């Protein structure tokens, strides 16, 4: 009987200790938008964190896939609208479409706030251009996770056979017009908000004021009086007139099939392009084309970051630990190897993982080199009427080419259309 009582007491003690341990465990939720191979990697990072840092610090992370970035942002905005903040996650993967609404959220736990709580944190190895992409009105909202930039992909085999090299400027693309024959296109593209911002940034100009809307709500175009928009449109129309440019969005299918020789696209496309080309031709990767010989190099940063919400001290401290883990050198190097995204941590670029990757596939290196060389003053665009603005640029520049408008006429057209959209948005959102 005494042995039975002792066993029961021991069992009760173990249950009590287990319950106490569970009570001391901080559970947090991650919303992410990574699918397929990238999704499997994200799930793996969560498991690795839970088994290592999480176990040491009593943190358990649950990952929840929320669909595409736009779907996740729509859900976040719905929750913010009804102020049911307990439905928000602790950590969220966010793209540029959610920056403004996140910054205005009452429960946003920004990186600046986290650094106030944790002044010992060292973020010095995170690349400045990548960090700057997730700032708004001087506040560091989140940390870069899936980072990319826009680069030039080209059919190196075809260009080598023609005795041509990778184009550096728009005029260089025009010089390849003679290769546009027998169903082969040299280059297909229609400028939109991010690509126009890239080219204007090379000319030392923002697209809209307030530093492309990153330091306050944009109110007007910022590329008119300085002549940057006119300079770009002049070069773009000249390129079209050579016959090397087709006024339509470039297709990766056409490029992979060898029917398009040059394509500008995200640096994160390297992995899929290498797989799809399968050795049919050699894939070349070059810097984003410069507007002209006097333009600087570079392209704005894109991708996604990880942000946090405040659900009390224990959970936001746990969220901060997890966010630092996701943006650390080990995860960033591994994620770059598995997806084609660029490591946003300079220590990752020095790792054996990254060096082995570029040793086998040198096409990966150019994107990171360009990212490092791009000044952090070159910002992506944040405007209120984002969708209308995007298609307004496409339509107006297409009209220049297809209706044979002069660059000067197109500047006036875009000034009227785009400034009108910004003014209308400001009136509706005072």
N, C-alpha and C positions, 0 to 999 in steps of 0.2 A: 504493500500500500504506500509505504514511504517513497519507494522508487517511482511509483506512478505519479505521486504528488510532485516529486522533483522534476520528472519529465514534463508534466503539465506546466509547472512554473517556468521551466526553461523555454518551452514553446511560447508561452505568453510573453516572456522577456524578449525573445527573438522577434515576435510580431510587433511588439512595442517599439523595438529599435528600428525595424523596417519601416513602420509608420512614421517614426520620427525622421528617418532619412528622407522619406518621400516628402514630408512636410518641409524639409529644408531644401528640396530641389526646386530650382527656378525654371519654369517651363515657358518657352517663348516660341512664337510662330514666325515663319518666313513665308512671304508671298513671293513667288518667282515666276518668270516667263520663259524659262529655258525648256525646250522640248527636244525630243529625239536624243542624239548623242550628248548635246549640251545639258539636257535635262538629267540624263543618267549621271553625268559628272557632278552636277549640283547635288543630287541626292547622295552621291558618294562623299562629297565634302561635308554634308550634314552628318552623315554617319561617322566620318572620321573625327569631326569636331566633338560629337557626343562621346566617342570612345576615348578621347584624349583630354583636351582642354576642358570640355564639358564635364567629364567624370571628375577631374581634379577640382573644378570650381562649383560643382553641383548644378550644372546647367544642362537642360535637355532642349534641343531645337526640333521643332516639327516643321517640315517643308510642305507647302501646299502650292501646287501648280495652278495659276490663275489665268492661263491662256495667254494670248498675245499681249504685248505691252498696252495697247489701246484698251483691251478688255479689262486688264488689271487696273488701269487708271480710271476707267469708267466706274468700276466697283468702288474704288477708293473715293471718287467724287460723290457717289451716291451715299456712302456712309457719312462723309463729311457734311453733306447737305442736311441729312436728318439728325446729325450730331449724336449718332450712336457709336461713340468713340471706342467702346469696348469691343466692337466688331473689327477694328483695325488690327493689323498684325503688329508685331514688335519691330520687324525688319521687312523691308519691301524692296524689290528690284524695280527701278523706275527709269523710264526713258524721258526724253526731253518734253514729251507731251504732258507730263505730269508735274513739271517743275513749278509752275506758277501756283497751282492749287495746293501742292504740298507745302510750299513756302508760306501760304496763307493759313494753313491748318493750325487750329488751336493746340493740338497735341503733337505737332512736329517736334522731334528731338534732333536738332541739327547737329552737325559735326562741331560747329562753334560752341554750342551748348555742352556737348560731350567733352570738348577740350577744357572748358571751364571746370567741369567736374573731375576731369582726369588730366591735369596739366603735365603729368609725367609721360603722356603718350608721345611717341615720336613718329611723325608722318613724313619725315624729310626724304625718304626714298620714293615716295609717290611722285610721279612725273607732273610737273607744274601745268603743262597744257591740259593734261587729263583732269587734274584737280580743278582747274579754272572753268572747265566745261560745266561743272556742277555748282557754280556760284550764282547767286542771284541777289542783286542789290547789296553786294559786299558780304553776303552771308554764305559760308560753305555749307551747302545743304546735305550732301552725301559724299561718299567716297567712290571713286571709279572702280567698276568691277569688270564689265565686258566692254573693252575699249577698242575703238576702230578709227580709221581715218580713210579718206578716199584716195585711191592710187590708180595708176594707169596699167592695165593689163594689155599685152600685145602678143601677137602671133610671131614669136621670134624666128621661127623657121621660115615663114613667108618673107619677113623683112630681111633676113639674112640673104635669102635667095635673090632678093631685089637689090642687094647692096645697100640697104638702108639701115639706119640705127633707130633706137627708141626715140620717139619725138619728145622734145623738151618744152616746146611752145605750141600755141595754136597754129602758128604759121608753119611749123614743122609738120603738123598733121596735114595741113593743106598741100605741102610739097609731095605727099604720098598719093595725091589724087589719081595718078596714072595707074595705081593698083586697083582702082575701082572698076572692075570689068568682070564679065561672065558671072554675074550674080553675086559678086563679092563687094561688100561695102567696106570702106575704110573706117568710118566712125559714125555712130548714130547717137544723138543726144539732144535733149531739150532742157535748157537750164531751168531750175526750180529754186526754191528758197535756199536750201543748203549749198547747192553747187554755185549759185550766183554769189552767195556770201563768200565762198572759197575764192572765186576770181576777184571779187572786189577787195577782199582782204589782202590779196597779193599786191594790189595797187595802193595799199595803205588806207583803205576806206572801209567803213561799216556799211551795211545795207540800210539799216534804220538807225535812228538816233538812240541815245542812252546806251551806247556800246552794244548795239544790236539787241537792245531790250533786256540786257542782263543787269542793268543798273537802274531799272525803273521801267514803267510802261512806255513802249515806243509810241511816238506821236507823229513821226514823219520820216521820209526817206533821208538818208544821210550821204547819199552818193551823187547828188545832183550838182551842187555848186563847185565841188572839187573836181568834177569832170570824169570821175571814175566810171560811172555808168556808161557815159558816152564812149569812153576809151574801150570798154569791154564790148559794147554792141558793135562798134566799128570793126574790131577784130573778128567778132563772131560772124558778122555778115560777110566779111572778106573770106573767111573759111568756107562758108556755105557756097559762095560763088565759085570756089575752086572745084566743086563737085566731090570733095572728100567727105563732106558732112551730109548726113541724111537727117532731116528734121523729124525724128521720132525717138522714143526712148530706146536705148540700146538693149539688146537681148543677150543674155548669157547663153541661151540655146544657139543663137546664130553664131556667137563667138566660138563656142565649143565645137560647132560643126565646121568651123573654118570659113564661114561666109561673112564674118565681120572681123577685121584685123585688129582693131583697137577698141577697148572698152574701159570706161572709167567706172569704178565700183568700189564697194567697201573692201578694205584690206582683209576683213574677216572671210572673204570669198576664196582665199587661196586654197584652203583644204578641199572644198567642193570642186573647184576648177581643176586642180591636179587630178582628182579622182575621175571626174567626168571626161577630161581630155584623154586620160589613159595612155599617154605617150604618142598620140596621133601627131602632135607637134610640140615643140618646146614652148612652155609658157614663160613669157618675159614679164617682169614687173618693174615699172619705173615710177618716178615721182608724178604727182598730179601735174598736168600740163600748166605751164605759166601762160598768162595772157599774152605777154610779149617779152622781148629780151630784157626790158628794164624792170619787169615785175619780179617781186621776191618769190621764193619757193614756199610751198606749204599748202595745207588744207586743214580745215577745222576738224575738231575732234567730235566723234559721235559714239553711239553705243548706249550703255546704261550704267547706272550707279546703284548703290545700296543706301537707303535712307532708313531712319528709325522713328518710332513713335513712342511717346512717353506714357507708360502704364505703371508708373511708380518706380521707386529707386531700384529695387531688386531686378526688375525686368529690364529697365533701360540700361543698367550696368551690364547685364547679361547680353543684351543686344549689342552694346559697344564692344564687348569681348568677341562676339561672333563676327561683327563687321570687320574688325581688325584682322581676324583670321582669314576671311574671304579675300581681303585685299593684300594679304601678306605675300612674300616672295614665293613660297612653296606652292600655294594654290594658284597664284597668277601664272607661274611658269607652266604648271600642269594644265591649266585651262587653255592657255595659248597653244600648247602642243595638241590638245584634243579638239580644238574648235577653229583655230585660225585667228581668234581675237588677239590683240596685242597685250603683252603684260604691261600694266600701268605702274608697276613697281620696278624701279631701276635695279634693285637687288635681284629680281627675277631674271632680268636680262643678262646678269652675270652668272647665272646658275648653269650647272652641267646640263640640265634638262633643255634649256633654251639653246645652248651652244650645240648640243647634239642635233637639235631640230634644224637649225640653219645650216649645219654642216651637211646634212642629208638633203635638205630642201632650201637652197639659198633664197628662194622666192619670198620666204617669210621675213627676211631681214629688212627689206626696203621700207615696209610700213612703219616699223619701229624707228628706223633712222629718220624718216620724215616727221614722225610724231615728235621726236626729241628736238628736231631743228625748227619746228613750227613755233613761233612766238606765242606765249600764253595770252597775248593781247588779241589774238585772232579768235574771235568767239562765234559760236553758232548763233542762230537767230531765234529770238523768242518774241512773238507778236500775239496779240489777242485774237485777231481773225485769222488764225493759222491756216486753215484749209482754203479759205477764199484767197488769201495772199499767195499761197503756193500755186494755185491754178491760175491766178491772175498773171503771175510771172510767165508761166508756160504759155498762156494764150497770147499775151502781148508780144513776146519774142517770136512766137510762131507767126503772128501777123506780120512782123517785120520781114521775115523771110518769104512767106507765101504771098503776101500782098505787095512785096517790093517797097516797103516803107524805108525811108532813110533812117540811119541811126538817130539823127536829131529828132525826127518825127516820133520815133519810138520812145525816146527819152520823155517827150511831152506826154505821150500816151500812158506810159508807166507812171509818171508823176501824178497824173490825174487819177488813174485807176487805183493805185496802191495807197496814195495819200488819202484818197476818198475812203477807202476801207478802214484805214487807221482812224480817221476822224469820226466815221460812223460808229466804230467800236467804242471810242472814247465817250461819245454822246450817250451810248446805251449803257456804259459802265463807268459812270462818273466817280 
